[in-house]
Every structure is written in structure tokens, then in C-alpha cells.
Amino acid sequence: METLTLREIPDFLPPWSYASAGSDRRGHAQRVAARRAFIELKLGFTRAAAAVPGPDGADLQSQVRHASEPIELWLLRGRLLAALPDETAEIQARELALAMAGVDRLGAQRLPR
């Protein structure tokens, strides 16, 4: 069996790119808006995770950094809010709810209620 080097492995487009191949400018603008909303969401989760002390905070920060879809952040929401100190939990919960609504409104990915 022959081993391939990195140079010999063909570059394949990610599966989501096929759905957007040949779309118009409006579709592109929607994808950009959805990406920006996700970035804002991820920044909100990053700020919230930074407020969690100790090893739980470091673990949550790592999981937030590695999230690539809004649903991954949504699944971390409960654990993150439970780990936040009481004085910041309510404020962070409100900010995260607003950011999640922005991602859902743009249709980036439907999030469970």
C-alpha cells in the first residue's frame, strides 16, 4: 500500500461549500452576516467563560475556543451559566440570550428552545 504525502492529497472543498456554489450576492451577504453573528456569540461565551474561576473556567474557555458551530456553544450554555459566580451570572445569561437570538434570527443554525 502506497502512502500519500500532504502534497499528493487532493484539496477537497468542505461539504457546506457545495450548497453555496453559484449563489448570488445576497446569499453571500447572508452568510457573512451569519458568520459575524456567530463570532459575536463566541466572543460573548469567551467573556463569560473568562469569569469562571479555577480549572472549570480553563476547561470551559478551551471548549468555547474549539466550538465551530452555534449548537456547540448552545450545548455549553447550561454548564457555563451554572459555573459563573452569582454576581455575574444574571448579566452574562442576558447577554448570551441576546447573542443566541441574533444567531437564530439570521438562520445560521436553528437552535433548540
MOPAC internal coordinates of N, CA, C and O (Angstrom, degrees):
PM7 1SCF
backbone

  N    0.0000 0     0.00 0     0.00 0    0    0    0
  C    1.4407 1     0.00 0     0.00 0    1    0    0
  C    1.5215 1   109.05 1     0.00 0    2    1    0
  O    1.2310 1   120.95 1   -48.95 1    3    2    1
  N    1.2992 1   115.79 1   131.05 1    3    2    1
  C    1.4522 1   121.71 1  -176.73 1    5    3    2
  C    1.5323 1   109.99 1   -87.88 1    6    5    3
  O    1.2310 1   120.36 1   -41.79 1    7    6    5
  N    1.3192 1   116.92 1   138.21 1    7    6    5
  C    1.4545 1   121.80 1   179.34 1    9    7    6
  C    1.5161 1   109.24 1   -96.29 1   10    9    7
  O    1.2310 1   120.69 1   -44.35 1   11   10    9
  N    1.3245 1   116.28 1   135.65 1   11   10    9
  C    1.4617 1   121.24 1   178.97 1   13   11   10
  C    1.5186 1   109.98 1   -92.51 1   14   13   11
  O    1.2310 1   120.99 1   -36.48 1   15   14   13
  N    1.3081 1   115.71 1   143.52 1   15   14   13
  C    1.4589 1   119.91 1   172.77 1   17   15   14
  C    1.5273 1   107.73 1   -91.49 1   18   17   15
  O    1.2310 1   120.39 1    -9.79 1   19   18   17
  N    1.3162 1   116.85 1   170.21 1   19   18   17
  C    1.4609 1   120.02 1  -179.59 1   21   19   18
  C    1.5240 1   112.04 1   -60.88 1   22   21   19
  O    1.2310 1   120.24 1   147.19 1   23   22   21
  N    1.2952 1   117.15 1   -32.81 1   23   22   21
  C    1.4641 1   119.97 1  -179.88 1   25   23   22
  C    1.5263 1   112.19 1   -70.01 1   26   25   23
  O    1.2310 1   120.46 1   154.84 1   27   26   25
  N    1.3179 1   116.73 1   -25.16 1   27   26   25
  C    1.4640 1   120.56 1  -177.71 1   29   27   26
  C    1.5278 1   112.99 1   -90.18 1   30   29   27
  O    1.2310 1   120.33 1   167.36 1   31   30   29
  N    1.3125 1   116.98 1   -12.64 1   31   30   29
  C    1.4640 1   119.59 1   179.23 1   33   31   30
  C    1.5182 1   107.89 1   -79.76 1   34   33   31
  O    1.2310 1   120.08 1   -54.41 1   35   34   33
  N    1.3337 1   117.45 1   125.59 1   35   34   33
  C    1.4647 1   119.33 1  -177.52 1   37   35   34
  C    1.5245 1   111.08 1   -68.61 1   38   37   35
  O    1.2310 1   121.19 1   -29.38 1   39   38   37
  N    1.3143 1   115.33 1   150.62 1   39   38   37
  C    1.4614 1   121.02 1   176.22 1   41   39   38
  C    1.5225 1   108.28 1   -84.10 1   42   41   39
  O    1.2310 1   120.76 1   -66.81 1   43   42   41
  N    1.2937 1   116.15 1   113.19 1   43   42   41
  C    1.4520 1   120.90 1   177.61 1   45   43   42
  C    1.5122 1   108.67 1  -100.74 1   46   45   43
  O    1.2310 1   120.80 1   -39.34 1   47   46   45
  N    1.3113 1   116.07 1   140.66 1   47   46   45
  C    1.4587 1   120.49 1   176.52 1   49   47   46
  C    1.5218 1   109.20 1   -72.67 1   50   49   47
  O    1.2310 1   119.92 1   -34.74 1   51   50   49
  N    1.3333 1   117.76 1   145.26 1   51   50   49
  C    1.4662 1   118.96 1   176.80 1   53   51   50
  C    1.5227 1   110.29 1   -64.89 1   54   53   51
  O    1.2310 1   119.56 1   -28.39 1   55   54   53
  N    1.3344 1   118.44 1   151.61 1   55   54   53
  C    1.4665 1   121.52 1  -175.28 1   57   55   54
  C    1.5190 1   114.39 1   -56.01 1   58   57   55
  O    1.2310 1   119.71 1   145.10 1   59   58   57
  N    1.3333 1   118.15 1   -34.90 1   59   58   57
  C    1.4580 1   119.33 1  -178.31 1   61   59   58
  C    1.5171 1   112.53 1   -68.80 1   62   61   59
  O    1.2310 1   119.47 1   160.68 1   63   62   61
  N    1.3202 1   118.62 1   -19.32 1   63   62   61
  C    1.4574 1   120.01 1  -178.17 1   65   63   62
  C    1.5253 1   112.07 1   -73.38 1   66   65   63
  O    1.2310 1   119.91 1   154.85 1   67   66   65
  N    1.3393 1   117.77 1   -25.15 1   67   66   65
  C    1.4602 1   119.87 1   178.83 1   69   67   66
  C    1.5189 1   111.36 1   -65.64 1   70   69   67
  O    1.2310 1   120.59 1   143.39 1   71   70   69
  N    1.3088 1   116.47 1   -36.61 1   71   70   69
  C    1.4584 1   120.19 1  -179.24 1   73   71   70
  C    1.5182 1   111.28 1   -67.82 1   74   73   71
  O    1.2310 1   120.14 1   152.78 1   75   74   73
  N    1.3245 1   117.34 1   -27.22 1   75   74   73
  C    1.4570 1   119.50 1  -176.61 1   77   75   74
  C    1.5316 1   112.94 1  -101.27 1   78   77   75
  O    1.2310 1   119.70 1   179.43 1   79   78   77
  N    1.3132 1   118.18 1    -0.57 1   79   78   77
  C    1.4622 1   120.16 1  -179.71 1   81   79   78
  C    1.5223 1   109.17 1   -67.70 1   82   81   79
  O    1.2310 1   119.50 1   -55.62 1   83   82   81
  N    1.2817 1   118.56 1   124.38 1   83   82   81
  C    1.4522 1   121.64 1   177.42 1   85   83   82
  C    1.5191 1   113.69 1    85.48 1   86   85   83
  O    1.2310 1   119.54 1  -164.13 1   87   86   85
  N    1.3076 1   118.48 1    15.87 1   87   86   85
  C    1.4590 1   119.27 1   177.48 1   89   87   86
  C    1.5219 1   109.52 1   -84.39 1   90   89   87
  O    1.2310 1   121.05 1   -14.29 1   91   90   89
  N    1.3106 1   115.60 1   165.71 1   91   90   89
  C    1.4635 1   120.37 1  -176.59 1   93   91   90
  C    1.5297 1   111.04 1   -85.33 1   94   93   91
  O    1.2310 1   120.91 1     0.54 1   95   94   93
  N    1.3148 1   115.86 1  -179.46 1   95   94   93
  C    1.4637 1   120.92 1  -178.60 1   97   95   94
  C    1.5236 1   112.21 1   -63.99 1   98   97   95
  O    1.2310 1   120.56 1   146.07 1   99   98   97
  N    1.3274 1   116.54 1   -33.93 1   99   98   97
  C    1.4610 1   119.60 1   179.64 1  101   99   98
  C    1.5259 1   110.03 1   -63.18 1  102  101   99
  O    1.2310 1   120.37 1   139.46 1  103  102  101
  N    1.3253 1   116.90 1   -40.54 1  103  102  101
  C    1.4579 1   120.92 1   177.21 1  105  103  102
  C    1.5239 1   111.16 1   -62.93 1  106  105  103
  O    1.2310 1   121.21 1   140.67 1  107  106  105
  N    1.3170 1   115.29 1   -39.33 1  107  106  105
  C    1.4659 1   119.47 1   177.99 1  109  107  106
  C    1.5269 1   109.91 1   -64.41 1  110  109  107
  O    1.2310 1   120.33 1   135.69 1  111  110  109
  N    1.3143 1   116.98 1   -44.31 1  111  110  109
  C    1.4640 1   120.75 1   179.66 1  113  111  110
  C    1.5265 1   110.69 1   -61.73 1  114  113  111
  O    1.2310 1   119.89 1   142.57 1  115  114  113
  N    1.3161 1   117.81 1   -37.43 1  115  114  113
  C    1.4638 1   121.19 1   178.23 1  117  115  114
  C    1.5200 1   111.00 1   -66.65 1  118  117  115
  O    1.2310 1   120.24 1   139.08 1  119  118  117
  N    1.3304 1   117.16 1   -40.92 1  119  118  117
  C    1.4617 1   120.00 1   178.29 1  121  119  118
  C    1.5277 1   111.03 1   -65.46 1  122  121  119
  O    1.2310 1   120.31 1   140.05 1  123  122  121
  N    1.3309 1   117.02 1   -39.95 1  123  122  121
  C    1.4585 1   120.83 1   177.66 1  125  123  122
  C    1.5259 1   110.12 1   -63.65 1  126  125  123
  O    1.2310 1   120.31 1   136.91 1  127  126  125
  N    1.3358 1   117.02 1   -43.09 1  127  126  125
  C    1.4685 1   120.73 1   178.98 1  129  127  126
  C    1.5291 1   110.67 1   -63.56 1  130  129  127
  O    1.2310 1   120.24 1   139.59 1  131  130  129
  N    1.3257 1   117.14 1   -40.41 1  131  130  129
  C    1.4605 1   120.63 1   178.92 1  133  131  130
  C    1.5266 1   110.48 1   -65.91 1  134  133  131
  O    1.2310 1   120.32 1   140.36 1  135  134  133
  N    1.3132 1   116.99 1   -39.64 1  135  134  133
  C    1.4675 1   120.51 1   178.57 1  137  135  134
  C    1.5239 1   110.74 1   -65.07 1  138  137  135
  O    1.2310 1   120.49 1   137.19 1  139  138  137
  N    1.3347 1   116.67 1   -42.81 1  139  138  137
  C    1.4642 1   119.90 1   178.18 1  141  139  138
  C    1.5241 1   111.09 1   -62.10 1  142  141  139
  O    1.2310 1   120.52 1   139.60 1  143  142  141
  N    1.3327 1   116.62 1   -40.40 1  143  142  141
  C    1.4620 1   120.40 1   178.52 1  145  143  142
  C    1.5258 1   110.32 1   -63.11 1  146  145  143
  O    1.2310 1   120.41 1   139.90 1  147  146  145
  N    1.3324 1   116.82 1   -40.10 1  147  146  145
  C    1.4617 1   120.07 1   177.93 1  149  147  146
  C    1.5263 1   111.14 1   -64.64 1  150  149  147
  O    1.2310 1   120.45 1   139.52 1  151  150  149
  N    1.3170 1   116.75 1   -40.48 1  151  150  149
  C    1.4623 1   120.35 1   179.10 1  153  151  150
  C    1.5225 1   110.25 1   -63.66 1  154  153  151
  O    1.2310 1   120.10 1   137.53 1  155  154  153
  N    1.3253 1   117.42 1   -42.47 1  155  154  153
  C    1.4679 1   120.72 1   177.06 1  157  155  154
  C    1.5273 1   110.42 1   -61.85 1  158  157  155
  O    1.2310 1   120.71 1   139.24 1  159  158  157
  N    1.3259 1   116.26 1   -40.76 1  159  158  157
  C    1.4602 1   121.01 1   178.18 1  161  159  158
  C    1.5249 1   110.55 1   -62.44 1  162  161  159
  O    1.2310 1   121.00 1   134.70 1  163  162  161
  N    1.3121 1   115.70 1   -45.30 1  163  162  161
  C    1.4635 1   120.27 1  -178.85 1  165  163  162
  C    1.5301 1   110.84 1   -65.29 1  166  165  163
  O    1.2310 1   120.02 1   142.25 1  167  166  165
  N    1.3289 1   117.57 1   -37.75 1  167  166  165
  C    1.4640 1   120.42 1   176.93 1  169  167  166
  C    1.5281 1   110.98 1   -64.88 1  170  169  167
  O    1.2310 1   120.42 1   141.04 1  171  170  169
  N    1.3253 1   116.81 1   -38.96 1  171  170  169
  C    1.4625 1   119.75 1   176.66 1  173  171  170
  C    1.5169 1   111.93 1   -62.89 1  174  173  171
  O    1.2310 1   120.65 1   137.08 1  175  174  173
  N    1.3326 1   116.36 1   -42.92 1  175  174  173
  C    1.4603 1   120.40 1   177.29 1  177  175  174
  C    1.5260 1   110.98 1   -66.26 1  178  177  175
  O    1.2310 1   120.37 1   144.16 1  179  178  177
  N    1.3224 1   116.90 1   -35.84 1  179  178  177
  C    1.4646 1   120.73 1   178.56 1  181  179  178
  C    1.5259 1   110.57 1   -64.31 1  182  181  179
  O    1.2310 1   120.69 1   135.96 1  183  182  181
  N    1.3387 1   116.29 1   -44.04 1  183  182  181
  C    1.4698 1   119.93 1   177.95 1  185  183  182
  C    1.5252 1   110.74 1   -63.32 1  186  185  183
  O    1.2310 1   120.47 1   138.04 1  187  186  185
  N    1.3210 1   116.71 1   -41.96 1  187  186  185
  C    1.4664 1   119.74 1  -179.95 1  189  187  186
  C    1.5258 1   110.87 1   -65.75 1  190  189  187
  O    1.2310 1   120.13 1   137.34 1  191  190  189
  N    1.3267 1   117.36 1   -42.66 1  191  190  189
  C    1.4712 1   120.77 1  -179.61 1  193  191  190
  C    1.5251 1   110.90 1   -66.03 1  194  193  191
  O    1.2310 1   119.94 1   149.70 1  195  194  193
  N    1.3228 1   117.72 1   -30.30 1  195  194  193
  C    1.4605 1   120.63 1   178.69 1  197  195  194
  C    1.5247 1   111.49 1   -67.96 1  198  197  195
  O    1.2310 1   120.17 1   158.55 1  199  198  197
  N    1.3280 1   117.28 1   -21.45 1  199  198  197
  C    1.4656 1   120.98 1   179.94 1  201  199  198
  C    1.5296 1   112.18 1   -83.75 1  202  201  199
  O    1.2310 1   120.02 1   171.71 1  203  202  201
  N    1.3257 1   117.57 1    -8.29 1  203  202  201
  C    1.4653 1   121.04 1  -179.95 1  205  203  202
  C    1.5267 1   108.49 1   -86.80 1  206  205  203
  O    1.2310 1   120.45 1   -56.51 1  207  206  205
  N    1.3326 1   116.74 1   123.49 1  207  206  205
  C    1.4724 1   119.06 1  -177.55 1  209  207  206
  C    1.5301 1   112.54 1   -80.62 1  210  209  207
  O    1.2310 1   121.52 1   -19.87 1  211  210  209
  N    1.3070 1   114.69 1   160.13 1  211  210  209
  C    1.4643 1   121.96 1   170.65 1  213  211  210
  C    1.5113 1   115.37 1    77.15 1  214  213  211
  O    1.2310 1   121.20 1    14.87 1  215  214  213
  N    1.3330 1   115.31 1  -165.13 1  215  214  213
  C    1.4690 1   120.59 1  -177.07 1  217  215  214
  C    1.5306 1   113.14 1   -66.03 1  218  217  215
  O    1.2310 1   120.29 1   151.22 1  219  218  217
  N    1.3434 1   117.05 1   -28.78 1  219  218  217
  C    1.4630 1   118.87 1   175.92 1  221  219  218
  C    1.5212 1   110.76 1   -62.41 1  222  221  219
  O    1.2310 1   120.90 1   139.88 1  223  222  221
  N    1.3312 1   115.89 1   -40.12 1  223  222  221
  C    1.4625 1   120.50 1   178.03 1  225  223  222
  C    1.5156 1   112.07 1   -62.92 1  226  225  223
  O    1.2310 1   120.55 1   136.70 1  227  226  225
  N    1.3208 1   116.55 1   -43.30 1  227  226  225
  C    1.4695 1   120.56 1   179.23 1  229  227  226
  C    1.5292 1   110.83 1   -64.30 1  230  229  227
  O    1.2310 1   120.65 1   140.30 1  231  230  229
  N    1.3329 1   116.36 1   -39.70 1  231  230  229
  C    1.4610 1   120.34 1   178.86 1  233  231  230
  C    1.5239 1   110.91 1   -66.45 1  234  233  231
  O    1.2310 1   120.33 1   136.44 1  235  234  233
  N    1.3284 1   116.97 1   -43.56 1  235  234  233
  C    1.4691 1   120.35 1   178.63 1  237  235  234
  C    1.5300 1   111.05 1   -64.46 1  238  237  235
  O    1.2310 1   120.22 1   139.27 1  239  238  237
  N    1.3208 1   117.18 1   -40.73 1  239  238  237
  C    1.4634 1   120.07 1   178.20 1  241  239  238
  C    1.5201 1   111.12 1   -60.90 1  242  241  239
  O    1.2310 1   120.73 1   138.94 1  243  242  241
  N    1.3177 1   116.22 1   -41.06 1  243  242  241
  C    1.4656 1   120.39 1   178.60 1  245  243  242
  C    1.5272 1   111.04 1   -64.44 1  246  245  243
  O    1.2310 1   120.31 1   136.99 1  247  246  245
  N    1.3216 1   117.02 1   -43.01 1  247  246  245
  C    1.4636 1   120.13 1  -179.92 1  249  247  246
  C    1.5227 1   111.61 1   -66.32 1  250  249  247
  O    1.2310 1   120.47 1   142.31 1  251  250  249
  N    1.3232 1   116.71 1   -37.69 1  251  250  249
  C    1.4704 1   120.14 1   177.61 1  253  251  250
  C    1.5251 1   109.68 1   -65.94 1  254  253  251
  O    1.2310 1   120.32 1   136.47 1  255  254  253
  N    1.3325 1   117.00 1   -43.53 1  255  254  253
  C    1.4749 1   120.32 1   179.32 1  257  255  254
  C    1.5166 1   111.98 1   -59.10 1  258  257  255
  O    1.2310 1   120.18 1   143.67 1  259  258  257
  N    1.3400 1   117.26 1   -36.33 1  259  258  257
  C    1.4555 1   120.64 1  -175.79 1  261  259  258
  C    1.5290 1   113.42 1   -87.71 1  262  261  259
  O    1.2310 1   119.79 1   175.08 1  263  262  261
  N    1.3113 1   118.01 1    -4.92 1  263  262  261
  C    1.4676 1   120.61 1   179.46 1  265  263  262
  C    1.5282 1   110.04 1   -68.46 1  266  265  263
  O    1.2310 1   120.82 1   -44.44 1  267  266  265
  N    1.3192 1   116.04 1   135.56 1  267  266  265
  C    1.4630 1   119.78 1   179.29 1  269  267  266
  C    1.5218 1   112.88 1  -121.79 1  270  269  267
  O    1.2310 1   120.12 1   177.99 1  271  270  269
  N    1.3146 1   117.38 1    -2.01 1  271  270  269
  C    1.4581 1   122.57 1   179.64 1  273  271  270
  C    1.5251 1   109.36 1  -136.24 1  274  273  271
  O    1.2310 1   119.93 1   -31.00 1  275  274  273
  N    1.3267 1   117.74 1   149.00 1  275  274  273
  C    1.4672 1   119.80 1   178.26 1  277  275  274
  C    1.5263 1   113.22 1   -58.13 1  278  277  275
  O    1.2310 1   119.88 1   146.55 1  279  278  277
  N    1.3137 1   117.84 1   -33.45 1  279  278  277
  C    1.4658 1   120.13 1  -178.73 1  281  279  278
  C    1.5271 1   111.26 1   -64.37 1  282  281  279
  O    1.2310 1   119.89 1   147.87 1  283  282  281
  N    1.3152 1   117.82 1   -32.13 1  283  282  281
  C    1.4594 1   121.06 1   178.09 1  285  283  282
  C    1.5265 1   110.54 1   -64.84 1  286  285  283
  O    1.2310 1   120.68 1   140.17 1  287  286  285
  N    1.3198 1   116.30 1   -39.83 1  287  286  285
  C    1.4595 1   119.95 1   177.05 1  289  287  286
  C    1.5207 1   110.29 1   -70.15 1  290  289  287
  O    1.2310 1   120.22 1   141.00 1  291  290  289
  N    1.3116 1   117.18 1   -39.00 1  291  290  289
  C    1.4623 1   120.98 1   179.59 1  293  291  290
  C    1.5232 1   110.24 1   -60.22 1  294  293  291
  O    1.2310 1   120.39 1   141.23 1  295  294  293
  N    1.3242 1   116.86 1   -38.77 1  295  294  293
  C    1.4639 1   120.47 1   179.49 1  297  295  294
  C    1.5302 1   112.26 1   -69.21 1  298  297  295
  O    1.2310 1   119.77 1   154.35 1  299  298  297
  N    1.3222 1   118.05 1   -25.65 1  299  298  297
  C    1.4669 1   122.34 1   177.42 1  301  299  298
  C    1.5314 1   112.53 1   -82.07 1  302  301  299
  O    1.2310 1   120.55 1   165.70 1  303  302  301
  N    1.3077 1   116.56 1   -14.30 1  303  302  301
  C    1.4566 1   122.73 1  -172.39 1  305  303  302
  C    1.5304 1   113.08 1   -53.71 1  306  305  303
  O    1.2310 1   119.85 1   129.47 1  307  306  305
  N    1.3138 1   117.89 1   -50.53 1  307  306  305
  C    1.4603 1   121.11 1  -177.43 1  309  307  306
  C    1.5113 1   112.66 1   -62.31 1  310  309  307
  O    1.2310 1   120.58 1   134.04 1  311  310  309
  N    1.3152 1   116.51 1   -45.96 1  311  310  309
  C    1.4689 1   120.95 1   179.87 1  313  311  310
  C    1.5226 1   111.06 1   -64.21 1  314  313  311
  O    1.2310 1   121.03 1   139.85 1  315  314  313
  N    1.3329 1   115.64 1   -40.15 1  315  314  313
  C    1.4584 1   120.24 1  -179.52 1  317  315  314
  C    1.5270 1   110.99 1   -66.06 1  318  317  315
  O    1.2310 1   120.07 1   132.42 1  319  318  317
  N    1.3114 1   117.48 1   -47.58 1  319  318  317
  C    1.4620 1   120.46 1  -178.91 1  321  319  318
  C    1.5262 1   111.82 1   -65.33 1  322  321  319
  O    1.2310 1   120.24 1   145.33 1  323  322  321
  N    1.3377 1   117.15 1   -34.67 1  323  322  321
  C    1.4618 1   120.34 1   178.26 1  325  323  322
  C    1.5291 1   111.76 1   -68.60 1  326  325  323
  O    1.2310 1   120.26 1   150.53 1  327  326  325
  N    1.3276 1   117.10 1   -29.47 1  327  326  325
  C    1.4644 1   120.65 1  -176.97 1  329  327  326
  C    1.5228 1   113.46 1   -87.19 1  330  329  327
  O    1.2310 1   120.11 1   167.01 1  331  330  329
  N    1.3291 1   117.40 1   -12.99 1  331  330  329
  C    1.4631 1   120.14 1  -178.07 1  333  331  330
  C    1.5232 1   111.46 1   -68.96 1  334  333  331
  O    1.2310 1   120.29 1   -34.53 1  335  334  333
  N    1.3419 1   117.05 1   145.47 1  335  334  333
  C    1.4640 1   119.46 1   173.77 1  337  335  334
  C    1.5291 1   109.85 1   -61.18 1  338  337  335
  O    1.2310 1   120.41 1   -32.32 1  339  338  337
  N    1.3331 1   116.82 1   147.68 1  339  338  337
  C    1.4687 1   121.66 1  -174.35 1  341  339  338
  C    1.5192 1   113.56 1   -55.69 1  342  341  339
  O    1.2310 1   119.82 1   143.17 1  343  342  341
  N    1.3253 1   117.95 1   -36.83 1  343  342  341
  C    1.4633 1   119.86 1  -175.45 1  345  343  342
  C    1.5277 1   113.33 1   -69.89 1  346  345  343
  O    1.2310 1   119.47 1   157.76 1  347  346  345
  N    1.3184 1   118.62 1   -22.24 1  347  346  345
  C    1.4689 1   120.31 1  -179.71 1  349  347  346
  C    1.5190 1   113.20 1  -110.33 1  350  349  347
  O    1.2310 1   119.54 1   171.32 1  351  350  349
  N    1.3120 1   118.49 1    -8.68 1  351  350  349
  C    1.4625 1   121.19 1  -173.33 1  353  351  350
  C    1.5230 1   112.77 1   -61.15 1  354  353  351
  O    1.2310 1   120.07 1   135.64 1  355  354  353
  N    1.3414 1   117.47 1   -44.36 1  355  354  353
  C    1.4661 1   119.89 1  -176.75 1  357  355  354
  C    1.5273 1   111.73 1   -67.06 1  358  357  355
  O    1.2310 1   120.61 1   137.63 1  359  358  357
  N    1.3205 1   116.45 1   -42.37 1  359  358  357
  C    1.4693 1   120.78 1   179.60 1  361  359  358
  C    1.5258 1   109.94 1   -63.89 1  362  361  359
  O    1.2310 1   120.47 1   133.06 1  363  362  361
  N    1.3163 1   116.70 1   -46.94 1  363  362  361
  C    1.4709 1   120.96 1  -179.51 1  365  363  362
  C    1.5273 1   110.50 1   -63.72 1  366  365  363
  O    1.2310 1   120.10 1   140.26 1  367  366  365
  N    1.3279 1   117.41 1   -39.74 1  367  366  365
  C    1.4624 1   120.28 1   179.81 1  369  367  366
  C    1.5223 1   110.61 1   -61.51 1  370  369  367
  O    1.2310 1   120.32 1   138.94 1  371  370  369
  N    1.3320 1   117.00 1   -41.06 1  371  370  369
  C    1.4655 1   120.80 1   178.60 1  373  371  370
  C    1.5319 1   110.95 1   -65.10 1  374  373  371
  O    1.2310 1   120.52 1   134.95 1  375  374  373
  N    1.3282 1   116.62 1   -45.05 1  375  374  373
  C    1.4678 1   120.42 1   179.93 1  377  375  374
  C    1.5266 1   111.50 1   -62.83 1  378  377  375
  O    1.2310 1   120.37 1   137.49 1  379  378  377
  N    1.3282 1   116.89 1   -42.51 1  379  378  377
  C    1.4669 1   120.23 1   179.86 1  381  379  378
  C    1.5239 1   110.81 1   -66.91 1  382  381  379
  O    1.2310 1   119.89 1   141.93 1  383  382  381
  N    1.3335 1   117.81 1   -38.07 1  383  382  381
  C    1.4655 1   120.74 1   178.92 1  385  383  382
  C    1.5310 1   110.50 1   -63.14 1  386  385  383
  O    1.2310 1   120.24 1   139.28 1  387  386  385
  N    1.3251 1   117.14 1   -40.72 1  387  386  385
  C    1.4636 1   120.43 1   177.60 1  389  387  386
  C    1.5254 1   111.47 1   -64.91 1  390  389  387
  O    1.2310 1   120.65 1   137.26 1  391  390  389
  N    1.3153 1   116.35 1   -42.74 1  391  390  389
  C    1.4667 1   119.95 1   179.64 1  393  391  390
  C    1.5223 1   111.18 1   -66.02 1  394  393  391
  O    1.2310 1   120.39 1   139.97 1  395  394  393
  N    1.3378 1   116.87 1   -40.03 1  395  394  393
  C    1.4713 1   120.57 1   178.94 1  397  395  394
  C    1.5299 1   110.02 1   -64.50 1  398  397  395
  O    1.2310 1   120.25 1   141.38 1  399  398  397
  N    1.3247 1   117.12 1   -38.62 1  399  398  397
  C    1.4655 1   120.56 1   178.71 1  401  399  398
  C    1.5265 1   110.43 1   -64.01 1  402  401  399
  O    1.2310 1   120.41 1   143.17 1  403  402  401
  N    1.3416 1   116.82 1   -36.83 1  403  402  401
  C    1.4617 1   120.36 1   178.33 1  405  403  402
  C    1.5149 1   112.28 1   -64.35 1  406  405  403
  O    1.2310 1   119.93 1   140.00 1  407  406  405
  N    1.3141 1   117.74 1   -40.00 1  407  406  405
  C    1.4641 1   121.54 1   178.85 1  409  407  406
  C    1.5270 1   109.51 1   -68.79 1  410  409  407
  O    1.2310 1   120.23 1   136.08 1  411  410  409
  N    1.3127 1   117.17 1   -43.92 1  411  410  409
  C    1.4614 1   121.01 1  -179.42 1  413  411  410
  C    1.5287 1   110.71 1   -65.48 1  414  413  411
  O    1.2310 1   120.44 1   140.65 1  415  414  413
  N    1.3351 1   116.76 1   -39.35 1  415  414  413
  C    1.4664 1   120.94 1  -179.12 1  417  415  414
  C    1.5322 1   110.92 1   -61.86 1  418  417  415
  O    1.2310 1   120.23 1   143.73 1  419  418  417
  N    1.3218 1   117.17 1   -36.27 1  419  418  417
  C    1.4575 1   120.75 1  -179.39 1  421  419  418
  C    1.5218 1   112.16 1   -79.70 1  422  421  419
  O    1.2310 1   120.62 1   171.92 1  423  422  421
  N    1.3130 1   116.43 1    -8.08 1  423  422  421
  C    1.4645 1   119.00 1   178.57 1  425  423  422
  C    1.5031 1   113.45 1    74.30 1  426  425  423
  O    1.2310 1   120.13 1  -159.32 1  427  426  425
  N    1.3372 1   117.36 1    20.68 1  427  426  425
  C    1.4568 1   119.71 1   179.89 1  429  427  426
  C    1.5260 1   109.78 1   -60.29 1  430  429  427
  O    1.2310 1   121.30 1   139.22 1  431  430  429
  N    1.3017 1   115.11 1   -40.78 1  431  430  429
  C    1.4603 1   120.27 1   175.25 1  433  431  430
  C    1.5132 1   106.24 1  -166.57 1  434  433  431
  O    1.2310 1   120.28 1   -49.24 1  435  434  433
  N    1.2908 1   117.07 1   130.76 1  435  434  433
  C    1.4576 1   120.48 1   179.92 1  437  435  434
  C    1.5198 1   109.28 1   -69.87 1  438  437  435
  O    1.2310 1   121.11 1   -54.01 1  439  438  437
  N    1.3109 1   115.49 1   125.99 1  439  438  437
  C    1.4432 1   121.20 1  -178.72 1  441  439  438
  C    1.5199 1   109.58 1  -103.77 1  442  441  439
  O    1.2310 1   119.67 1   -40.69 1  443  442  441
  N    1.3132 1   118.24 1   139.31 1  443  442  441
  C    1.4583 1   119.83 1   177.44 1  445  443  442
  C    1.5177 1   110.94 1   -63.11 1  446  445  443
  O    1.2310 1   120.48 1   -27.74 1  447  446  445
  N    1.2896 1   116.70 1   152.26 1  447  446  445
  C    1.4799 1   121.39 1   178.21 1  449  447  446
  C    1.4878 1   109.87 1   -94.24 1  450  449  447
  O    1.2310 1   120.10 1   180.00 1  451  450  449

